[in-house]
Amino acid sequence: MKRLFYPVIILLLAGCSHGPVKVVTQNEIDSLCRKWVPVRSESICSATISDAGEGKIVIKGQTNLAEAKKDILDLLTSRGVKYTDSITLYPDASAGDKVWGLVTVSVCNIRKDPRHAAELITQAIMGTPVKVLHNSGDWYLVQTPDLYIGWVDDDAVYLLTEEKFEQWKKSERVIATEKITDITGDDGGVVTDVVSGSILQLKGKNLSLYDVVLPDGREGKIKRNCASDFSKWASSPAKSADELIKFGRSLLGTQYLWGGISCKGIDCSGFSHACYFSGGMIITRDADSQALYGKNIDITNSYAALEPGDLLFFGHIRDGKKAITHVGMYIGNDEVIHSSGMVKISSLDPTKPNYSKHLHDILLVAKRFLGQPYGKGFERVIDHPWYF
């Protein structure tokens, strides 16, 4: 899916009556921002310079990276520029002391701008921890565990102080493992539905049910065969390719939804992201950023080196560079499972009835994550500081 874009704008500094002022160029600022924000959907860095008169300027903007702000200001200082710093560093004071949140709805929409009509850029499922960067009326600017940044309405997130968030991380929790299931009340009525990957606090249990508390305090019950102990799930060995593929197959026929990440609607990179999360692993959100990580697999002459669970990236060559626009998961026998119109299986073999010439023609890159070292862009849930 398309990456969220935060523009960086800066004006050239003109000379004044006090003598020439050294110029800070757009390219220099762009270079600094590319250094700190290689994937624009995963960080914010914007800066605008305006003339304040008498040889001084005001620099305004926003960033969630203290290092990026320091680099910009250091550049101005090194040129002898007199400036007033109005760059907001997120999280800012608008969030107060509640700088963490938990998603309270089954599937939470995260948008490009703080309005319901804005583009859906990704989603988060119930119990996902988010960092609250900014509060604007009824909307919060949040960052998800895979570092994606966007806007959610205030009904979708329950805010927590640092102390309460630490308590949540230490609490007993369960994770929903069925594609979709209901949380029911004492009267048997539905409290809410939850999708696979939803995290709920554990209150009690019997032979058939977990008593759970939702992030916003609502209580209910979930069948024990539809959920697992979260700590045990997260700390167990990474799932095999067969298990990831089994989860992927469970989503066959799910409609394509730009920005979607669940059985209620899913896009191509949301599908690969969900498959890996089902195995206790977090990969980055967008196809082009996913393609930056993992071990490169040579598919120049054949698909023989591919293994089930590898991710295949599709796109075009533009100005000599690879532009990734689609991703799917290799399942063996020259077949790939992916979300395009719906979740489906396509073949790269022209002799097969489900052959996709289009995918065959635009296949650019293959990457392997399973069995590779964990690090940036690919980590286990158990190692992520927002969960434990």
N, C-alpha and C positions, 0 to 999 in steps of 0.2 A: 504494500500500500504506500501511498505518497507520504513523505516525511513532513512533519510539522515544521514550518519555516518561521524563524524570528529574524527579521531584517536588521542589519546593522548599518546605520546611516551616520555619516559625519561630514561636516562642512569644512572646506578649506579655510584656513585662517588668512585674512588679508592684512596687509601692512596698515599702520596707523601713524598718527603724527609723532608718536614716541619713537619711531624707528621701525625697521623691518622686524616682523615676527616670523620665526622659523615655522615652516609648514608641517602639519601633520596630515598625511594623505589618507584617502579612503582605503587604498591598498594596504597601508600599514596596519590600520585598524582591522581590516578583513583578515590579514595574516595572523594577528593576535587571536582573533575570535576562532579561526580555523584551528589554531593550536589547542585551544581549550574546549572547543565545541566541534569535534569532528563529525558528530551525528547531531544535527540541529534539533531533532525531536526530543533529545535526551538532556538538553541543557538550554539555558537562556543567556544570551549576551547581546544586549543592544545598547548603543550609545549615540547621542546626538549632541553636537557642539553648536552653541549659539553665541553670538557676540554680545558681551555685557557692557561694552564701551570702556574707554580709558585703558585699552590694551589688555582687557581681561575677558575671559570667556566663562560660560557655564556649560558644564558637561552633564547631560541628563541621560538616564537609561535604567535598565534593570539587568541583573544577572543573579544566578544562584551559585556562582563560583567566585569565591573570594580571591582566588589566584588570578582570575581573568580581570577582575576590577583592578587589582594591584598592577597588573601589567599595563593596562590602559593608562592609569594615572602615572606610572613610572615613565611611560613614553612621553607624556606631556611635560613632566618635570625635567626629563633629560634634555628637552628642547627649550627649557627656560620659559615655558608658557605659564602665565598666571591664570588660575582657574578656580571656580567654585564647584566642588564635588556634589552633584545631585544624582549620582548613580545609586539606585536602591539595591541593596543586597538582600536577596530572599534566603530564608523566611524573613519577612519584615514585621514591623510592629502591628500591622493590621490583624495578624493571626493571634496576637496576644500570647498567652502561655500554652495555648492548645495547638501545638505545632505538629501533632500526629492525628491520624484519623483511621477508622476502620469502615470499610464499605458495608452498608446496612441493607442493601437490596440484593435480590438474586443476581442481577447483572446490571452494573452501573455504567451509564453512558458518560464518556469523557470527550469533551468537545474542544474545538480549536479556539473558540471565543466564548465569553460568558453569556450565552443566550441559547435558548432551546432550538432555534432555527439554525445555529451554527453547525459546521461540518462535524460529523462524528469521526473522531480520529482513532479512538481505541475504546476498550471497555475494561472493567475490573469486576471480579466476582465477589460475593459476600465474604467478609472476613479478611479481604486483602488489606494489608497495612499500607497507608499512603502518608507521605510527608506533605504537610500543608504549608505552601509557600506564600500565599497572599489571599486576603479576603476582600471581595468586592460585592457588597450587598448580599444577595442570596446565592452567591457563587464563590467557590473556592478554587484557587489554582493549586493543583496537587501534582505530586510526582509518585509514580508507582514503583514497585521493587525492581522492575527492569529499567528504571530511570526515565520512563516516558512522562512527559509533562502535558497537562491539559486542564480544562475547566469542568467541574462537576457542580450540580446544584446542591444546596445545603441539605436537602432531604435524603441524599444518597450516602452521606458520610457522617459518622458519629465522631466528634472531636475528642481528643484525649490530651492531657498534660503529659509531660515526659515521665512523671512518676506513674501515672495510670497506664501508660504504654508499656513501661517496664514490667508492671504487674501482669499485663496481658501476655507478654512474651514468656513469663514464667508460669502461667496458668496451664492447667490441663485442658487440652483441646482435642477435638476430633475433626477429621476432614471428610467431606462427602466424596464418595468414590463412584456412585452411580451417575449415569449421564444426567438424569434429572429425577428428583424425588421431593416429597412434601415434608415439611415440618408441621406437625399437628399439635393441637392443644389438648387439654385434659378432656374436653368434650368430643374429641375426634375431629373437630373442624380444622381446616387448613389455616395455619399461621402465615406461611409463605412457602414457595417452592425454593429449592436450591439446586444448583448445577454442580457437576463434578469439580472438585478443587475448592469448594466453599469451606471456610474454617469457622468452627463454632466452639464456644467454651463449654466444657463438660461440667454438669452439675451433679449428675448421678447416673446410675445404669442398673438394668436388670437383665435377665437372660435374653430379651428380645429387643429392648429399646435403650437408647441413650437419652437422658434428660439433658437438654442443651439450653444455653443462653445465647441469644443473638447479640451482635455488637451494640445494638441500641437498647438492650435490656429485655426485649421480648423473650418469652420462654416457650419451649415446646419439646417435642419428642421426634427422634429420627430412628428408623429401624437400624439395628446394629449391623445387619448385612448390607446396609447402604453407606456405611461410614467406617473409618479406621482411626485408631489412636494416632494423632498428628505427629507426635514425637517419634513413635516407632516407624511410621510411614516415611518421615523425612530422613531418619537415620539409617534406614535399611539400604542395602547396596543398590546402586543405580539400576533401574529397570533395563531389561534386555531389549533388543530391537523388536523381538516378537511381541513383547508387551506393549511397546509404543505403537506398533502397527495394529495390534488388537484394539487399542483405544481409538486410533484413527479410523479403523473400520466401523467402530460403533457410531461414528458421525456420518457415515455414508448417507447421502440424500439430504443432509442439512443444507439449507439455503445459504447462498453467498450473501454476506452483508459487509459492506465496506466499514472497517473498524471493528467488526465483530470478533469475539474470541471464544464463543461457547456454542452449545447445541441449539441455541435460540437464533443463531445466525453467525457466520464466521467468514473471514476473508482468508487469503492464502497464507499470509504470515501469521495471522492469528491461529490458523490450523496447526502449523508447525510448532508455534509457541505452546499451544495447548497440549499437543502430543508429548512434548518434552516435559512440560510441567506435570503431566500425569505420572511421569517417571521420577519426580522429585528433582527436576532440573529446570533452571531458568535460563533461557536464551533471550537475546534482545528481541524487540518487538517487530521491526519492519524487515522486509525481505532484503533490502540493500544493506542494512546494518548486520543482519544475520550472516550475509555473505562475507563479511569482513573477518569472521572468526572461524574456528575449526581448522582441521587439516585439509589441505587441498588435495583432491583426488584427480589424477590425470584421466580425462575422458576424450583425449584428442582423437584417438583412433578407434576406440571401442568402449563398451561399458563393462568390460570384464573385471576391472578393479573395484567396481561399486559393490557395497555391502548394504543389506537391509538396514534402514535407519539413517542412511546418509541423506543429506538435503541437496536437492537439485535446484539450481537457480537459472532462471530464464530471463531473456531481455534482448537488448540490441547493442550494437557498437555505435557510439556517437562520438565524433571527433577523436576517434582512436581509443576511447575509453568504454568500458563495459557499463551499461546502464541496466541495472537489475529491476525487473518489474513484476516478477512472479516467482513463487517457490513451491516446491512439493517434496514429499518424502518418498525415497526409493524403497520399494517393498520386495525387490527381487524379480527375476524373470523379465527384465527390461520394462517393469511397470512402475508407475509413480502414482501415489494417492495425493490428491490436492483439492483445493477449493477453487472452482471456476464455474460460476453459475450455480453449482452445488458441489458438495464433496463427492468426488468420484475417482475412479481408477482409470488411468489412461496408459496406453502402451507406447513405447518408443520403437517397437518392432513393426515394420510395415506389413508383415504377414499376419498380424493379429487383428481381429475385428474391432478392437477398441484403440487401434492405432491413431495417434494424433500427429499428423504431419506438422502442424503448427508448433507443437511443443518440441518435436524433433529438430525443427529448423532453428529455433531460438534458444536452445539449451547452451548455456555459456559456462557454468561453473558447477562443480560438485564439491561439497564439504562434508567432512566426517567429524562428529562431535563425540559419539560414543567411544569410550576407551581413551579419550584424549585428556590431557591435563586440564584441570579447572582453572579459571581465571576470568579476566575481563570478558564480558559477552557470553560467558558460559560458566554457571556456578550451580552448586547444589543448594536446595532450599535450606538444608540443615546448617549450611555455612553462611547464610545470608543474615546480617545483623538486624534486619527488620523483623525477622520471624523468631529468632532465638537470642 
